């Protein structure tokens, strides 16, 4: 299948696909409430702790 044919197929698929309206996405406030994070910002979200994978110099 050539690139033009793939592009036409992709365009048809996009046309036929029903995409969600932006309003159906959750607001930041709803997502933060779901995960019990107070406030309206992402600053209170804890970062993942770094993985301890040992000494990297031994991996050669």
Secondary structure as GFF3:
##gff-version 3
##sequence-region A 1 60
A	DSSP	alpha_helix	3	16	.	.	.	ID=ss1
A	DSSP	three_ten_helix	22	24	.	.	.	ID=ss2
A	DSSP	alpha_helix	28	34	.	.	.	ID=ss3
A	DSSP	three_ten_helix	42	44	.	.	.	ID=ss4
A	DSSP	three_ten_helix	56	59	.	.	.	ID=ss5
###
